[in-house]
Amino acid sequence: MRPLDYRLNAIVDAALSDVAPLPELAARAARAGATLIQYRDKTASTRLMIERASAIRAALADTGIAFVVNDRVDVALAAGAGGVHLGAEDMEAEQARALLGPRAIIGLTVKTPEDAARAGTAPVDYACIGGVFETLSKLNPDPPVGLAGLKALRRQIRDLNPALPVGAIAGITLTRIPDVIAAGVDGVAAISALFRADDIEAAIRGFRTTIDHGLKERQA
């Protein structure tokens, strides 16, 4: 199976409903340059999450961009999403793989060396390290890992699974992307920096251009 393109993971959080309908935001992000769309919702009922995820999937149908649901394997299955992103308290990746099948996308959050060890050996398609910096998008009791922690966790995952795409999340801004990419990741995830920008499409294009430039610079 072709490796997942993790360059820009645009997270459509339920809290963005004051900006525009979530399916609209997802479609706009996909067409502006996001390479993965993730739906995240920490408060809605299961039924509402399935409705929202199904609507996002439909909005993305003609874009070819991968779509995953945060945390909830059951919602991903019911909505026909492409896969799921799992946190430390969620279902084990092996169980999710058994339920979702070999073609599903499964991602893992990595915050600690223990998480990195698990991600490097689990049946997953990507890992996302964070939080790297402070963020207002999520209440996080854990301190940020910073660039040094990001490098160390990335190195640990690479030693176990060199081909696994790895991203970075939390507090990622346009000006921080070069340092984050230089630290070894393959892309970034973002919410507010994209969807609460004055011009959403311009913000997404700017992120994507800066990511692509950073990856080329690292390969040079």
Biotite code that builds the C-alpha atoms (Angstrom):
import biotite.structure as struc

atoms = struc.array([
    struc.Atom([0.000, 0.000, 0.000], chain_id="A", res_id=1, res_name="MET", atom_name="CA", element="C"),
    struc.Atom([1.260, 3.472, -0.890], chain_id="A", res_id=2, res_name="ARG", atom_name="CA", element="C"),
    struc.Atom([2.516, 5.452, 2.128], chain_id="A", res_id=3, res_name="PRO", atom_name="CA", element="C"),
    struc.Atom([0.112, 8.028, 3.476], chain_id="A", res_id=4, res_name="LEU", atom_name="CA", element="C"),
    struc.Atom([0.762, 11.638, 2.467], chain_id="A", res_id=5, res_name="ASP", atom_name="CA", element="C"),
    struc.Atom([0.915, 13.348, 5.850], chain_id="A", res_id=6, res_name="TYR", atom_name="CA", element="C"),
    struc.Atom([2.237, 16.731, 4.777], chain_id="A", res_id=7, res_name="ARG", atom_name="CA", element="C"),
    struc.Atom([-0.768, 18.738, 6.001], chain_id="A", res_id=8, res_name="LEU", atom_name="CA", element="C"),
    struc.Atom([-3.346, 17.262, 8.375], chain_id="A", res_id=9, res_name="ASN", atom_name="CA", element="C"),
    struc.Atom([-6.203, 19.754, 8.637], chain_id="A", res_id=10, res_name="ALA", atom_name="CA", element="C"),
    struc.Atom([-8.205, 18.947, 11.770], chain_id="A", res_id=11, res_name="ILE", atom_name="CA", element="C"),
    struc.Atom([-11.874, 19.908, 11.519], chain_id="A", res_id=12, res_name="VAL", atom_name="CA", element="C"),
    struc.Atom([-12.830, 20.281, 15.165], chain_id="A", res_id=13, res_name="ASP", atom_name="CA", element="C"),
    struc.Atom([-16.463, 20.518, 16.250], chain_id="A", res_id=14, res_name="ALA", atom_name="CA", element="C"),
    struc.Atom([-15.628, 23.838, 17.927], chain_id="A", res_id=15, res_name="ALA", atom_name="CA", element="C"),
    struc.Atom([-15.198, 25.345, 14.455], chain_id="A", res_id=16, res_name="LEU", atom_name="CA", element="C"),
    struc.Atom([-18.925, 25.192, 13.763], chain_id="A", res_id=17, res_name="SER", atom_name="CA", element="C"),
    struc.Atom([-19.105, 28.928, 14.453], chain_id="A", res_id=18, res_name="ASP", atom_name="CA", element="C"),
    struc.Atom([-16.830, 29.517, 11.444], chain_id="A", res_id=19, res_name="VAL", atom_name="CA", element="C"),
    struc.Atom([-18.735, 27.461, 8.872], chain_id="A", res_id=20, res_name="ALA", atom_name="CA", element="C"),
    struc.Atom([-20.377, 24.042, 8.563], chain_id="A", res_id=21, res_name="PRO", atom_name="CA", element="C"),
    struc.Atom([-17.789, 21.326, 9.165], chain_id="A", res_id=22, res_name="LEU", atom_name="CA", element="C"),
    struc.Atom([-18.271, 19.598, 5.782], chain_id="A", res_id=23, res_name="PRO", atom_name="CA", element="C"),
    struc.Atom([-17.693, 22.922, 4.040], chain_id="A", res_id=24, res_name="GLU", atom_name="CA", element="C"),
    struc.Atom([-14.495, 23.537, 6.001], chain_id="A", res_id=25, res_name="LEU", atom_name="CA", element="C"),
    struc.Atom([-13.254, 20.032, 5.213], chain_id="A", res_id=26, res_name="ALA", atom_name="CA", element="C"),
    struc.Atom([-13.883, 20.439, 1.484], chain_id="A", res_id=27, res_name="ALA", atom_name="CA", element="C"),
    struc.Atom([-12.254, 23.865, 1.392], chain_id="A", res_id=28, res_name="ARG", atom_name="CA", element="C"),
    struc.Atom([-9.183, 22.525, 3.167], chain_id="A", res_id=29, res_name="ALA", atom_name="CA", element="C"),
    struc.Atom([-8.895, 19.566, 0.828], chain_id="A", res_id=30, res_name="ALA", atom_name="CA", element="C"),
    struc.Atom([-9.099, 21.745, -2.261], chain_id="A", res_id=31, res_name="ARG", atom_name="CA", element="C"),
    struc.Atom([-6.623, 24.299, -0.884], chain_id="A", res_id=32, res_name="ALA", atom_name="CA", element="C"),
    struc.Atom([-3.847, 21.791, -0.214], chain_id="A", res_id=33, res_name="GLY", atom_name="CA", element="C"),
    struc.Atom([-4.500, 19.656, 2.860], chain_id="A", res_id=34, res_name="ALA", atom_name="CA", element="C"),
    struc.Atom([-3.413, 16.055, 2.358], chain_id="A", res_id=35, res_name="THR", atom_name="CA", element="C"),
    struc.Atom([-5.408, 14.554, 5.251], chain_id="A", res_id=36, res_name="LEU", atom_name="CA", element="C"),
    struc.Atom([-8.637, 15.655, 6.924], chain_id="A", res_id=37, res_name="ILE", atom_name="CA", element="C"),
    struc.Atom([-9.394, 14.657, 10.508], chain_id="A", res_id=38, res_name="GLN", atom_name="CA", element="C"),
    struc.Atom([-12.728, 15.156, 12.266], chain_id="A", res_id=39, res_name="TYR", atom_name="CA", element="C"),
    struc.Atom([-12.395, 15.721, 16.001], chain_id="A", res_id=40, res_name="ARG", atom_name="CA", element="C"),
    struc.Atom([-15.301, 16.018, 18.426], chain_id="A", res_id=41, res_name="ASP", atom_name="CA", element="C"),
    struc.Atom([-14.925, 15.585, 22.167], chain_id="A", res_id=42, res_name="LYS", atom_name="CA", element="C"),
    struc.Atom([-18.481, 16.410, 23.264], chain_id="A", res_id=43, res_name="THR", atom_name="CA", element="C"),
    struc.Atom([-21.113, 15.284, 20.732], chain_id="A", res_id=44, res_name="ALA", atom_name="CA", element="C"),
    struc.Atom([-23.252, 12.192, 21.077], chain_id="A", res_id=45, res_name="SER", atom_name="CA", element="C"),
    struc.Atom([-22.317, 9.128, 19.061], chain_id="A", res_id=46, res_name="THR", atom_name="CA", element="C"),
    struc.Atom([-25.311, 9.653, 16.774], chain_id="A", res_id=47, res_name="ARG", atom_name="CA", element="C"),
    struc.Atom([-24.377, 13.262, 16.049], chain_id="A", res_id=48, res_name="LEU", atom_name="CA", element="C"),
    struc.Atom([-20.742, 12.313, 15.472], chain_id="A", res_id=49, res_name="MET", atom_name="CA", element="C"),
    struc.Atom([-21.807, 9.713, 12.911], chain_id="A", res_id=50, res_name="ILE", atom_name="CA", element="C"),
    struc.Atom([-24.006, 12.285, 11.173], chain_id="A", res_id=51, res_name="GLU", atom_name="CA", element="C"),
    struc.Atom([-21.210, 14.829, 11.075], chain_id="A", res_id=52, res_name="ARG", atom_name="CA", element="C"),
    struc.Atom([-18.572, 12.335, 9.968], chain_id="A", res_id=53, res_name="ALA", atom_name="CA", element="C"),
    struc.Atom([-20.856, 11.021, 7.225], chain_id="A", res_id=54, res_name="SER", atom_name="CA", element="C"),
    struc.Atom([-21.449, 14.557, 5.961], chain_id="A", res_id=55, res_name="ALA", atom_name="CA", element="C"),
    struc.Atom([-17.716, 15.295, 5.948], chain_id="A", res_id=56, res_name="ILE", atom_name="CA", element="C"),
    struc.Atom([-17.000, 12.067, 4.083], chain_id="A", res_id=57, res_name="ARG", atom_name="CA", element="C"),
    struc.Atom([-19.598, 12.991, 1.460], chain_id="A", res_id=58, res_name="ALA", atom_name="CA", element="C"),
    struc.Atom([-18.133, 16.487, 1.093], chain_id="A", res_id=59, res_name="ALA", atom_name="CA", element="C"),
    struc.Atom([-14.701, 14.993, 0.463], chain_id="A", res_id=60, res_name="LEU", atom_name="CA", element="C"),
    struc.Atom([-15.867, 12.290, -1.944], chain_id="A", res_id=61, res_name="ALA", atom_name="CA", element="C"),
    struc.Atom([-14.679, 14.013, -5.116], chain_id="A", res_id=62, res_name="ASP", atom_name="CA", element="C"),
    struc.Atom([-11.400, 15.360, -3.687], chain_id="A", res_id=63, res_name="THR", atom_name="CA", element="C"),
    struc.Atom([-9.447, 12.127, -3.260], chain_id="A", res_id=64, res_name="GLY", atom_name="CA", element="C"),
    struc.Atom([-8.201, 13.338, 0.133], chain_id="A", res_id=65, res_name="ILE", atom_name="CA", element="C"),
    struc.Atom([-8.016, 10.829, 2.995], chain_id="A", res_id=66, res_name="ALA", atom_name="CA", element="C"),
    struc.Atom([-10.400, 11.278, 5.915], chain_id="A", res_id=67, res_name="PHE", atom_name="CA", element="C"),
    struc.Atom([-10.071, 9.935, 9.467], chain_id="A", res_id=68, res_name="VAL", atom_name="CA", element="C"),
    struc.Atom([-12.089, 10.274, 12.664], chain_id="A", res_id=69, res_name="VAL", atom_name="CA", element="C"),
    struc.Atom([-10.385, 11.166, 15.926], chain_id="A", res_id=70, res_name="ASN", atom_name="CA", element="C"),
    struc.Atom([-10.594, 8.575, 18.726], chain_id="A", res_id=71, res_name="ASP", atom_name="CA", element="C"),
    struc.Atom([-13.748, 6.735, 17.689], chain_id="A", res_id=72, res_name="ARG", atom_name="CA", element="C"),
    struc.Atom([-13.407, 3.487, 15.756], chain_id="A", res_id=73, res_name="VAL", atom_name="CA", element="C"),
    struc.Atom([-17.173, 2.925, 15.954], chain_id="A", res_id=74, res_name="ASP", atom_name="CA", element="C"),
    struc.Atom([-17.910, 6.314, 14.386], chain_id="A", res_id=75, res_name="VAL", atom_name="CA", element="C"),
    struc.Atom([-15.333, 5.764, 11.648], chain_id="A", res_id=76, res_name="ALA", atom_name="CA", element="C"),
    struc.Atom([-16.934, 2.413, 10.801], chain_id="A", res_id=77, res_name="LEU", atom_name="CA", element="C"),
    struc.Atom([-20.509, 3.694, 10.867], chain_id="A", res_id=78, res_name="ALA", atom_name="CA", element="C"),
    struc.Atom([-19.715, 6.770, 8.772], chain_id="A", res_id=79, res_name="ALA", atom_name="CA", element="C"),
    struc.Atom([-17.555, 4.968, 6.214], chain_id="A", res_id=80, res_name="GLY", atom_name="CA", element="C"),
    struc.Atom([-14.508, 7.099, 6.991], chain_id="A", res_id=81, res_name="ALA", atom_name="CA", element="C"),
    struc.Atom([-11.103, 6.108, 5.717], chain_id="A", res_id=82, res_name="GLY", atom_name="CA", element="C"),
    struc.Atom([-9.775, 5.379, 9.174], chain_id="A", res_id=83, res_name="GLY", atom_name="CA", element="C"),
    struc.Atom([-9.169, 6.594, 12.691], chain_id="A", res_id=84, res_name="VAL", atom_name="CA", element="C"),
    struc.Atom([-6.665, 8.556, 14.740], chain_id="A", res_id=85, res_name="HIS", atom_name="CA", element="C"),
    struc.Atom([-6.044, 6.984, 18.153], chain_id="A", res_id=86, res_name="LEU", atom_name="CA", element="C"),
    struc.Atom([-4.871, 8.650, 21.351], chain_id="A", res_id=87, res_name="GLY", atom_name="CA", element="C"),
    struc.Atom([-3.186, 7.016, 24.313], chain_id="A", res_id=88, res_name="ALA", atom_name="CA", element="C"),
    struc.Atom([-6.509, 6.246, 26.030], chain_id="A", res_id=89, res_name="GLU", atom_name="CA", element="C"),
    struc.Atom([-8.218, 4.862, 22.934], chain_id="A", res_id=90, res_name="ASP", atom_name="CA", element="C"),
    struc.Atom([-8.454, 1.372, 21.494], chain_id="A", res_id=91, res_name="MET", atom_name="CA", element="C"),
    struc.Atom([-5.187, -0.445, 20.807], chain_id="A", res_id=92, res_name="GLU", atom_name="CA", element="C"),
    struc.Atom([-4.021, -0.165, 17.211], chain_id="A", res_id=93, res_name="ALA", atom_name="CA", element="C"),
    struc.Atom([-4.087, -3.937, 16.780], chain_id="A", res_id=94, res_name="GLU", atom_name="CA", element="C"),
    struc.Atom([-7.757, -4.070, 17.781], chain_id="A", res_id=95, res_name="GLN", atom_name="CA", element="C"),
    struc.Atom([-8.611, -1.133, 15.532], chain_id="A", res_id=96, res_name="ALA", atom_name="CA", element="C"),
    struc.Atom([-6.855, -2.822, 12.623], chain_id="A", res_id=97, res_name="ARG", atom_name="CA", element="C"),
    struc.Atom([-8.802, -6.032, 13.187], chain_id="A", res_id=98, res_name="ALA", atom_name="CA", element="C"),
    struc.Atom([-12.073, -4.085, 13.113], chain_id="A", res_id=99, res_name="LEU", atom_name="CA", element="C"),
    struc.Atom([-11.296, -1.645, 10.308], chain_id="A", res_id=100, res_name="LEU", atom_name="CA", element="C"),
    struc.Atom([-9.390, -3.971, 8.014], chain_id="A", res_id=101, res_name="GLY", atom_name="CA", element="C"),
    struc.Atom([-6.041, -3.873, 6.225], chain_id="A", res_id=102, res_name="PRO", atom_name="CA", element="C"),
    struc.Atom([-6.830, -0.896, 3.970], chain_id="A", res_id=103, res_name="ARG", atom_name="CA", element="C"),
    struc.Atom([-7.941, 1.496, 6.703], chain_id="A", res_id=104, res_name="ALA", atom_name="CA", element="C"),
    struc.Atom([-5.786, 4.430, 7.806], chain_id="A", res_id=105, res_name="ILE", atom_name="CA", element="C"),
    struc.Atom([-4.749, 4.257, 11.454], chain_id="A", res_id=106, res_name="ILE", atom_name="CA", element="C"),
    struc.Atom([-2.758, 6.990, 13.166], chain_id="A", res_id=107, res_name="GLY", atom_name="CA", element="C"),
    struc.Atom([-1.377, 7.276, 16.674], chain_id="A", res_id=108, res_name="LEU", atom_name="CA", element="C"),
    struc.Atom([-0.648, 10.200, 18.961], chain_id="A", res_id=109, res_name="THR", atom_name="CA", element="C"),
    struc.Atom([2.876, 10.127, 20.412], chain_id="A", res_id=110, res_name="VAL", atom_name="CA", element="C"),
    struc.Atom([3.711, 12.095, 23.567], chain_id="A", res_id=111, res_name="LYS", atom_name="CA", element="C"),
    struc.Atom([6.240, 9.895, 25.367], chain_id="A", res_id=112, res_name="THR", atom_name="CA", element="C"),
    struc.Atom([9.044, 7.422, 24.616], chain_id="A", res_id=113, res_name="PRO", atom_name="CA", element="C"),
    struc.Atom([6.582, 4.644, 25.497], chain_id="A", res_id=114, res_name="GLU", atom_name="CA", element="C"),
    struc.Atom([4.176, 5.973, 22.879], chain_id="A", res_id=115, res_name="ASP", atom_name="CA", element="C"),
    struc.Atom([6.993, 6.173, 20.343], chain_id="A", res_id=116, res_name="ALA", atom_name="CA", element="C"),
    struc.Atom([7.974, 2.568, 20.999], chain_id="A", res_id=117, res_name="ALA", atom_name="CA", element="C"),
    struc.Atom([4.379, 1.498, 20.463], chain_id="A", res_id=118, res_name="ARG", atom_name="CA", element="C"),
    struc.Atom([3.989, 3.543, 17.280], chain_id="A", res_id=119, res_name="ALA", atom_name="CA", element="C"),
    struc.Atom([7.183, 2.145, 15.830], chain_id="A", res_id=120, res_name="GLY", atom_name="CA", element="C"),
    struc.Atom([5.954, -1.424, 16.057], chain_id="A", res_id=121, res_name="THR", atom_name="CA", element="C"),
    struc.Atom([2.154, -1.113, 15.761], chain_id="A", res_id=122, res_name="ALA", atom_name="CA", element="C"),
    struc.Atom([0.131, -1.766, 12.566], chain_id="A", res_id=123, res_name="PRO", atom_name="CA", element="C"),
    struc.Atom([-0.363, 1.947, 11.861], chain_id="A", res_id=124, res_name="VAL", atom_name="CA", element="C"),
    struc.Atom([-0.005, 4.262, 8.873], chain_id="A", res_id=125, res_name="ASP", atom_name="CA", element="C"),
    struc.Atom([1.323, 7.363, 10.622], chain_id="A", res_id=126, res_name="TYR", atom_name="CA", element="C"),
    struc.Atom([2.217, 8.832, 14.005], chain_id="A", res_id=127, res_name="ALA", atom_name="CA", element="C"),
    struc.Atom([1.765, 12.406, 15.191], chain_id="A", res_id=128, res_name="CYS", atom_name="CA", element="C"),
    struc.Atom([4.005, 13.833, 17.915], chain_id="A", res_id=129, res_name="ILE", atom_name="CA", element="C"),
    struc.Atom([2.608, 16.439, 20.259], chain_id="A", res_id=130, res_name="GLY", atom_name="CA", element="C"),
    struc.Atom([1.961, 18.709, 21.746], chain_id="A", res_id=131, res_name="GLY", atom_name="CA", element="C"),
    struc.Atom([5.098, 20.314, 20.468], chain_id="A", res_id=132, res_name="VAL", atom_name="CA", element="C"),
    struc.Atom([4.199, 23.837, 21.606], chain_id="A", res_id=133, res_name="PHE", atom_name="CA", element="C"),
    struc.Atom([1.481, 25.376, 23.770], chain_id="A", res_id=134, res_name="GLU", atom_name="CA", element="C"),
    struc.Atom([-1.932, 25.483, 22.123], chain_id="A", res_id=135, res_name="THR", atom_name="CA", element="C"),
    struc.Atom([-5.371, 26.911, 22.847], chain_id="A", res_id=136, res_name="LEU", atom_name="CA", element="C"),
    struc.Atom([-7.158, 24.290, 20.731], chain_id="A", res_id=137, res_name="SER", atom_name="CA", element="C"),
    struc.Atom([-7.081, 21.569, 23.370], chain_id="A", res_id=138, res_name="LYS", atom_name="CA", element="C"),
    struc.Atom([-6.732, 21.341, 27.119], chain_id="A", res_id=139, res_name="LEU", atom_name="CA", element="C"),
    struc.Atom([-3.492, 19.420, 27.588], chain_id="A", res_id=140, res_name="ASN", atom_name="CA", element="C"),
    struc.Atom([-2.205, 18.485, 31.052], chain_id="A", res_id=141, res_name="PRO", atom_name="CA", element="C"),
    struc.Atom([1.131, 17.358, 29.627], chain_id="A", res_id=142, res_name="ASP", atom_name="CA", element="C"),
    struc.Atom([3.884, 19.939, 29.075], chain_id="A", res_id=143, res_name="PRO", atom_name="CA", element="C"),
    struc.Atom([4.938, 20.580, 25.458], chain_id="A", res_id=144, res_name="PRO", atom_name="CA", element="C"),
    struc.Atom([7.767, 18.369, 24.240], chain_id="A", res_id=145, res_name="VAL", atom_name="CA", element="C"),
    struc.Atom([9.447, 21.262, 22.378], chain_id="A", res_id=146, res_name="GLY", atom_name="CA", element="C"),
    struc.Atom([11.765, 20.887, 19.425], chain_id="A", res_id=147, res_name="LEU", atom_name="CA", element="C"),
    struc.Atom([14.280, 18.809, 21.392], chain_id="A", res_id=148, res_name="ALA", atom_name="CA", element="C"),
    struc.Atom([11.604, 16.353, 22.471], chain_id="A", res_id=149, res_name="GLY", atom_name="CA", element="C"),
    struc.Atom([10.214, 16.274, 18.947], chain_id="A", res_id=150, res_name="LEU", atom_name="CA", element="C"),
    struc.Atom([13.624, 15.335, 17.547], chain_id="A", res_id=151, res_name="LYS", atom_name="CA", element="C"),
    struc.Atom([14.161, 12.624, 20.148], chain_id="A", res_id=152, res_name="ALA", atom_name="CA", element="C"),
    struc.Atom([10.752, 11.018, 19.638], chain_id="A", res_id=153, res_name="LEU", atom_name="CA", element="C"),
    struc.Atom([11.095, 11.228, 15.859], chain_id="A", res_id=154, res_name="ARG", atom_name="CA", element="C"),
    struc.Atom([14.486, 9.537, 16.034], chain_id="A", res_id=155, res_name="ARG", atom_name="CA", element="C"),
    struc.Atom([13.078, 6.767, 18.207], chain_id="A", res_id=156, res_name="GLN", atom_name="CA", element="C"),
    struc.Atom([10.247, 6.054, 15.757], chain_id="A", res_id=157, res_name="ILE", atom_name="CA", element="C"),
    struc.Atom([12.603, 6.160, 12.776], chain_id="A", res_id=158, res_name="ARG", atom_name="CA", element="C"),
    struc.Atom([14.889, 3.605, 14.359], chain_id="A", res_id=159, res_name="ASP", atom_name="CA", element="C"),
    struc.Atom([11.953, 1.203, 14.697], chain_id="A", res_id=160, res_name="LEU", atom_name="CA", element="C"),
    struc.Atom([10.098, 1.945, 11.461], chain_id="A", res_id=161, res_name="ASN", atom_name="CA", element="C"),
    struc.Atom([12.025, 4.176, 9.031], chain_id="A", res_id=162, res_name="PRO", atom_name="CA", element="C"),
    struc.Atom([9.177, 4.337, 6.504], chain_id="A", res_id=163, res_name="ALA", atom_name="CA", element="C"),
    struc.Atom([6.446, 5.460, 8.908], chain_id="A", res_id=164, res_name="LEU", atom_name="CA", element="C"),
    struc.Atom([5.242, 9.028, 8.212], chain_id="A", res_id=165, res_name="PRO", atom_name="CA", element="C"),
    struc.Atom([5.440, 11.208, 11.324], chain_id="A", res_id=166, res_name="VAL", atom_name="CA", element="C"),
    struc.Atom([3.785, 14.562, 11.922], chain_id="A", res_id=167, res_name="GLY", atom_name="CA", element="C"),
    struc.Atom([3.822, 17.271, 14.582], chain_id="A", res_id=168, res_name="ALA", atom_name="CA", element="C"),
    struc.Atom([0.879, 18.953, 16.303], chain_id="A", res_id=169, res_name="ILE", atom_name="CA", element="C"),
    struc.Atom([0.054, 21.763, 18.752], chain_id="A", res_id=170, res_name="ALA", atom_name="CA", element="C"),
    struc.Atom([0.974, 25.392, 18.394], chain_id="A", res_id=171, res_name="GLY", atom_name="CA", element="C"),
    struc.Atom([2.221, 24.942, 14.835], chain_id="A", res_id=172, res_name="ILE", atom_name="CA", element="C"),
    struc.Atom([2.301, 28.301, 13.074], chain_id="A", res_id=173, res_name="THR", atom_name="CA", element="C"),
    struc.Atom([3.595, 29.286, 9.670], chain_id="A", res_id=174, res_name="LEU", atom_name="CA", element="C"),
    struc.Atom([6.815, 30.668, 11.149], chain_id="A", res_id=175, res_name="THR", atom_name="CA", element="C"),
    struc.Atom([7.448, 27.511, 13.177], chain_id="A", res_id=176, res_name="ARG", atom_name="CA", element="C"),
    struc.Atom([7.080, 25.091, 10.270], chain_id="A", res_id=177, res_name="ILE", atom_name="CA", element="C"),
    struc.Atom([10.717, 25.320, 9.035], chain_id="A", res_id=178, res_name="PRO", atom_name="CA", element="C"),
    struc.Atom([12.103, 24.365, 12.461], chain_id="A", res_id=179, res_name="ASP", atom_name="CA", element="C"),
    struc.Atom([9.568, 21.580, 12.888], chain_id="A", res_id=180, res_name="VAL", atom_name="CA", element="C"),
    struc.Atom([10.325, 20.085, 9.477], chain_id="A", res_id=181, res_name="ILE", atom_name="CA", element="C"),
    struc.Atom([14.058, 20.421, 10.135], chain_id="A", res_id=182, res_name="ALA", atom_name="CA", element="C"),
    struc.Atom([13.489, 18.388, 13.319], chain_id="A", res_id=183, res_name="ALA", atom_name="CA", element="C"),
    struc.Atom([12.631, 15.441, 11.104], chain_id="A", res_id=184, res_name="GLY", atom_name="CA", element="C"),
    struc.Atom([8.869, 15.234, 10.704], chain_id="A", res_id=185, res_name="VAL", atom_name="CA", element="C"),
    struc.Atom([7.073, 14.672, 7.418], chain_id="A", res_id=186, res_name="ASP", atom_name="CA", element="C"),
    struc.Atom([4.293, 17.184, 7.973], chain_id="A", res_id=187, res_name="GLY", atom_name="CA", element="C"),
    struc.Atom([2.153, 19.017, 10.503], chain_id="A", res_id=188, res_name="VAL", atom_name="CA", element="C"),
    struc.Atom([-1.375, 19.031, 11.902], chain_id="A", res_id=189, res_name="ALA", atom_name="CA", element="C"),
    struc.Atom([-3.227, 22.239, 12.675], chain_id="A", res_id=190, res_name="ALA", atom_name="CA", element="C"),
    struc.Atom([-6.647, 23.601, 13.591], chain_id="A", res_id=191, res_name="ILE", atom_name="CA", element="C"),
    struc.Atom([-6.897, 27.273, 14.549], chain_id="A", res_id=192, res_name="SER", atom_name="CA", element="C"),
    struc.Atom([-3.947, 28.454, 12.450], chain_id="A", res_id=193, res_name="ALA", atom_name="CA", element="C"),
    struc.Atom([-5.840, 27.216, 9.403], chain_id="A", res_id=194, res_name="LEU", atom_name="CA", element="C"),
    struc.Atom([-9.527, 27.534, 10.107], chain_id="A", res_id=195, res_name="PHE", atom_name="CA", element="C"),
    struc.Atom([-9.565, 30.690, 12.216], chain_id="A", res_id=196, res_name="ARG", atom_name="CA", element="C"),
    struc.Atom([-7.388, 32.604, 9.806], chain_id="A", res_id=197, res_name="ALA", atom_name="CA", element="C"),
    struc.Atom([-8.917, 35.615, 8.062], chain_id="A", res_id=198, res_name="ASP", atom_name="CA", element="C"),
    struc.Atom([-8.465, 33.793, 4.749], chain_id="A", res_id=199, res_name="ASP", atom_name="CA", element="C"),
    struc.Atom([-8.687, 30.026, 5.275], chain_id="A", res_id=200, res_name="ILE", atom_name="CA", element="C"),
    struc.Atom([-7.596, 29.037, 1.784], chain_id="A", res_id=201, res_name="GLU", atom_name="CA", element="C"),
    struc.Atom([-4.614, 31.383, 1.885], chain_id="A", res_id=202, res_name="ALA", atom_name="CA", element="C"),
    struc.Atom([-3.570, 30.014, 5.272], chain_id="A", res_id=203, res_name="ALA", atom_name="CA", element="C"),
    struc.Atom([-3.739, 26.438, 4.007], chain_id="A", res_id=204, res_name="ILE", atom_name="CA", element="C"),
    struc.Atom([-1.826, 27.271, 0.845], chain_id="A", res_id=205, res_name="ARG", atom_name="CA", element="C"),
    struc.Atom([0.794, 29.060, 2.926], chain_id="A", res_id=206, res_name="GLY", atom_name="CA", element="C"),
    struc.Atom([1.211, 26.072, 5.224], chain_id="A", res_id=207, res_name="PHE", atom_name="CA", element="C"),
    struc.Atom([1.457, 23.668, 2.325], chain_id="A", res_id=208, res_name="ARG", atom_name="CA", element="C"),
    struc.Atom([3.996, 25.781, 0.430], chain_id="A", res_id=209, res_name="THR", atom_name="CA", element="C"),
    struc.Atom([6.158, 26.199, 3.534], chain_id="A", res_id=210, res_name="THR", atom_name="CA", element="C"),
    struc.Atom([5.991, 22.489, 4.359], chain_id="A", res_id=211, res_name="ILE", atom_name="CA", element="C"),
    struc.Atom([6.943, 21.492, 0.816], chain_id="A", res_id=212, res_name="ASP", atom_name="CA", element="C"),
    struc.Atom([9.835, 23.961, 0.834], chain_id="A", res_id=213, res_name="HIS", atom_name="CA", element="C"),
    struc.Atom([11.080, 22.652, 4.163], chain_id="A", res_id=214, res_name="GLY", atom_name="CA", element="C"),
    struc.Atom([10.980, 19.049, 2.957], chain_id="A", res_id=215, res_name="LEU", atom_name="CA", element="C"),
    struc.Atom([12.952, 19.970, -0.173], chain_id="A", res_id=216, res_name="LYS", atom_name="CA", element="C"),
    struc.Atom([15.518, 21.877, 1.872], chain_id="A", res_id=217, res_name="GLU", atom_name="CA", element="C"),
    struc.Atom([15.979, 18.892, 4.170], chain_id="A", res_id=218, res_name="ARG", atom_name="CA", element="C"),
    struc.Atom([16.529, 16.547, 1.241], chain_id="A", res_id=219, res_name="GLN", atom_name="CA", element="C"),
    struc.Atom([19.028, 18.852, -0.466], chain_id="A", res_id=220, res_name="ALA", atom_name="CA", element="C"),
])
